[in-house]
Amino acid sequence: MSDQQDPRAPRDVPVLLSLLGLVAAFALGLWAGIHYMSNDTSLFYGLIAGLSFGAAFAFGQQIKNRLVPPKVKTTDWKVQAPGAAELSPARLAAQQARKICVEFDDDEIRTVVRGAKREGIAWSEVSDVTIRISEGSLPQPQWIIAGKSGETLKGVLIPNDAEGLDALLEAMKQRLPGYDNDKNYETVIAAMSAMEGSFHVWSRPVA
């Protein structure tokens, strides 16, 4: 491997030249400033003074950096790219293994994990639909379809990326009275663009 310096790399200016530049720029700025004040605020002298003091500041920074090199700040935190862990083969396989699907028929709505029923609620028992945005680095909308069976609260919790959700939403327009209207649609749109919170979409009309 060659130790030859890259000719394109910037070269350090000697401290002596920076000191001379600082003195010259400061003197020129002082001279122009005096003439600016005594010549009816001439724009020419004002411009020269501004440029000279700017150059003096630049030379001063060069001298400071050569005599007292800036410290490199270190931190003990790391940037985690959103979703990076989920893309690893092991994590992706585990995620797919517990992925929730939603199914429905004429009688009920149910969530399924690896072919086994997880939760279920009858269409006739559904009385409330809410979207909840879970907190975290990757906010995930979840549909809460709830109701009562006697005195017992029932419901299903469906992630927004669950397989079968689109078909269920179309069925809800047909099976839930008053669900398919502009207000509910606007609420769903607002929920999908939110980072957190709960959004009540629908309640069964009182008979």
N, C-alpha and C positions, 0 to 999 in steps of 0.2 A: 504493500500500500504506500503510495507516495505522500510525503509530508509537504509537498509544494503548495504554497498558499494560492488560493483562487484569486486571479487578478481582478475578478469582478467584485470581490468582497470589499466593502467600504473600509478605508484606512483611517486609523485614529489620528486626529489632528494634534500635533505637539502642544503641550500646555503653554509653552512660551508664546507660540503664535496666537493661541486663544487669548492670552493675557494682553498681547499687543492689540488684538482685534477688539477686546473689551474696552481698553483705554481709548483707542481711536474712535470707536462708535459712541462711547459716552461723551468724549470731547466734542465730536461733531454734533451730537444731539444737543449738548449744552449750548454750543455756539448758535445752532439754528433756533433753539428755543428763545435765546436772548433777542435775536433779530426778529423773531415772530412777535414778541411782546412789544418791540420798539418800532416796528414798521407797519402799524395799523393792521395787525393780525394778518400778514401776508400769507396766502394759502401755500405758496411755494415753501417758505420757511417752516410752516407747520407740518407739511408733508415730509420734509427732510428730517425734522425733529422726531416725528413718529417712527419713521423707518430706522433712524439711528438708535433710538432707545429699544426698538424691537430687536435689532441686531445685537445690542449690548446684552439684552436678556438671553439671547441664544448663546452668545459666547460664555456668559456666566453659567448657564446650564452645562455646557461642555466642560468647563473647568470643574464644576462641582462633581460631575459624573466621573471625571478622571481621578480626582482626589478622594472622593467618597463614593465608591461604586454602589449603585442602588441594590438593596437587598431583594432577594427573590422570595416572594411570599409563598408559603406552603400551607395547605389545608389538609385536614384529615377526612374530608368528605369526597365522595365520588358521585359523578353524574350517572344516574341509571337511565338508560334509554327506555322510553315507554314501550312495554311489550317485549323487551329483549329476552327476559327470562321465560316468557310464555313461548318463545320461538325455539327454545332448546328442545331437542328430540324427546328427552325424558319428561319435561314439563308438558309438552304438547300432547304426548301419549296419555299422561295422567288427566289432562283437561278433557280430552276426547272420551276417556273412560267414564267420566262422571258428567258428561254433557247431558243437559236436560232437553227432552223433546216434549212437545205438547200434542195430544190427540183429543178427538172429540167424536161423539156420535149423537144420535137423537136424544140420548138420555143424560149424558154428563160430559164434563171437561176433565181431563186428567193429565198430569205430568208423568213422564216415564224416563227412567234412567236405566240404560242397558237392558231394555225390554221389560223391566219390572215397574209396576205402578208405584208412584211416589205419593201423590196427592190427588184428590178428586173432589168435584162438586157438581151436583145436578144442575142442569140449566134452570129448572124451576126454583132453585134455591139462591141463584145469583141475584144479588141486590145492589152490588156496588163494584165499580171498576176504578182503580186508582193506579197512577204511574208514580213509582218512587225512584228517585235517582240516588243510588248508593254513593256514599262518600269514599274517596280514595284517589289515587293518582290517575286511575282510568275510570271515570264515572260510568256506571252501567245502569241504564234504565231497566226497571223491573215492573212487570204488570202484576197487580194484585187483584185477583178476581175473587170476591168474597161474598158471603151470605150467611144465613142462619138455617140450621136444621133443629127446629124446636127452640131450645135455649142455648144450643151449642153453635159457636162460631165456626164456620168452615171456609175453606178457600184454597186457592192454588197460587203459587208464586212462580212467575214465568220470566226468565231473562229475555231481554229484547232480541238476543241472537238465537233464541231457541228454535229448533227446527219445527216447522208446522205452525208457527205463530201467525204468519200471513194468512193462512187458510182460516185460522180461528177468528181473526179480526174481521174477515169477510162474513163468517157465519154469525158473529155477534151483531152485525148490522141487520141481519134478518131475524134473529132470535131474541134480541133484547129490545123491548119497546122503547122508542125514542132515542136509541143510541146513535142512529145515523142522521146527525144534523150538523150544521155549520159550527155551533159552539163547541161541540165535542171535538170536531176536527181541529179547530184552532187550539184547543187545550193540548191535544196530542202533539201538534207541531211545536208549541211552546216547550213542552216537556222534553222533546227530542233535542232541543238546542240548549237545554239547561245543564248546569254542572252539579246541582244538588237540589233537594227539596222534594215535596210531594205534590202531585197534580191530580185533583179529583176529576174524573172524566164523566162518570155516569152513575146515576142512582135509579133504581126501579121506581116508576111513578106509583104514588099511593093510590090504591084501588078506591 
